[in-house]
Amino acid sequence: MREDRRRFLRFLAASPLLAQAQQIPGVIDKPADALNVMDFEAAARKALPPAHFGYLQTGVDDDETVKANREGFKRIQLRPRRLVDVSHADLRTELFGTVWDHPIVIAPVGSLKAFHPEGEVAVARAARARKALQILSTVTTSSVEEVMQAAGRPVWFQLYPTSSQEVMSKLVRRAESAGCPVLVLTVDLPVGRNTETMERLKRTDKRDCSACHPSDPGAGLRRKPMFEGINMTNVGVFNPAMTWDSVRRLRDSTRMKLVLKGIVTREDAEMCRNSGVDGIIVSNHGGRADETGRSTIECLPEVVSGAGDKIGVLVDGGIRRGTDVFKALALGARAVCIGRPYAWGLAAFGQEGVEKVLEMLRVELELVMRQCGTRTIPEIGRSVVLVR
Ligand SMILES: Cc1cc2nc3c(=O)[nH]c(=O)nc-3n(C[C@H](O)[C@H](O)[C@H](O)COP(=O)(O)O)c2cc1C
């Protein structure tokens, strides 16, 4: 019996299959080794403490909406046209009068220093190098002024309304003074949320988290640079009392363009049109707000139809491939935002990782555009996709 076992082990050791298996890289150790943006997910998991990875990955409840965001893209097929001269492709994209090199935008993600010590500044440098638009979160761990300097061009500022009108006005003034041309009001988190995956991973983290995170969550908020010098006593980021009247007041209080992030229905898109809103980001917060079970790519067509042609519509949620970007543009989005993929890149390799993620998506998009006979962004019309 023992001899059989020995023989079997000798056979295994000599097997070319085992040699092959040993060569298959599990986790990439440099950005250049990535074959797609998903490769950065495992690298981020390896680089981060479990609690921080949990914050990055979590959805809400059963994470069904996170999964739906990916599944939604599988229901859309492509209809490539042949014999078009696709020697060149032009990915330039216009948003509120500014022309960007491509339609891939960096979504606001809070607390980026939880993933890498250079946080939002590393992302800004990557955005500058890869000519991408960056949207900065209210709960950024670097100030808007620092980020703007690193980006070398204006970034958009994402606004959580907060439970205080005064605090909200101060944030708006600061973003305006820093030179942000666009204010992105997030409207999908009026109350709390149930981030169960994050809680589970937190429990596996054996470090003493209280060394970095105060036990009082309000204190964590007060330490964020955008709240510096503001009295945050009893103020939270959510505002359950916010209504369309609040949106109109905000609209009248600033010269920045106003974009609403978190719209998923035709009715609300129509309300945007009637409330002076300039743009919409179709978003479910990457499945981190309410467990709707509905993907953003499914919501996009009804929002585009409700918004009419004067309001620019962007979309985010589950975008991991150039084909996903292509499908979103075909269904009426002017641009797309990515969240987790660039945060994975940041966590694993800092600025270089973010750059590689942006570049891979751009290259994949260019490839599918040319494969489908579409040479410019406006040429990506509704007829290039089939929704099952
Ligand atoms: C870790 C993390 C933090 C986020 N923080 C914010 C935020 O501060 N403000 C906001 O409007 N959205 C926030 N989002 C949502 C993103 O802006 C975006 O809607 C979402 O990540 C897109 O989905 P994706 O991650 O599948 O690409 C966050 C998302 C993640 C993953």
The ligand as a Gaussian input file, in Angstrom:
#p B3LYP/6-31G(d) Opt

LIG

0 1
 C      -15.383000      51.110000      -1.210000
 C      -16.391000      51.982000      -1.909000
 C      -16.657000      53.242000      -1.412000
 C      -17.568000      54.081000      -2.065000
 N      -17.742000      55.352000      -1.608000
 C      -18.603000      56.179000      -2.265000
 C      -18.732000      57.528000      -1.869000
 O      -18.063000      58.007000      -0.964000
 N      -19.645000      58.285000      -2.518000
 C      -20.406000      57.798000      -3.567000
 O      -21.231000      58.518000      -4.128000
 N      -20.265000      56.521000      -3.974000
 C      -19.372000      55.712000      -3.368000
 N      -19.207000      54.435000      -3.818000
 C      -19.958000      53.971000      -5.011000
 C      -19.152000      54.257000      -6.300000
 O      -19.089000      55.621000      -6.561000
 C      -19.787000      53.576000      -7.512000
 O      -21.140000      53.937000      -7.584000
 C      -19.671000      52.048000      -7.502000
 O      -18.456000      51.644000      -6.915000
 C      -19.755000      51.501000      -8.926000
 O      -19.796000      50.098000      -8.935000
 P      -18.508000      49.161000      -9.137000
 O      -17.736000      49.208000      -7.862000
 O      -19.110000      47.846000      -9.424000
 O      -17.706000      49.719000     -10.298000
 C      -18.276000      53.606000      -3.196000
 C      -17.999000      52.323000      -3.684000
 C      -17.049000      51.524000      -3.068000
 C      -16.747000      50.181000      -3.659000

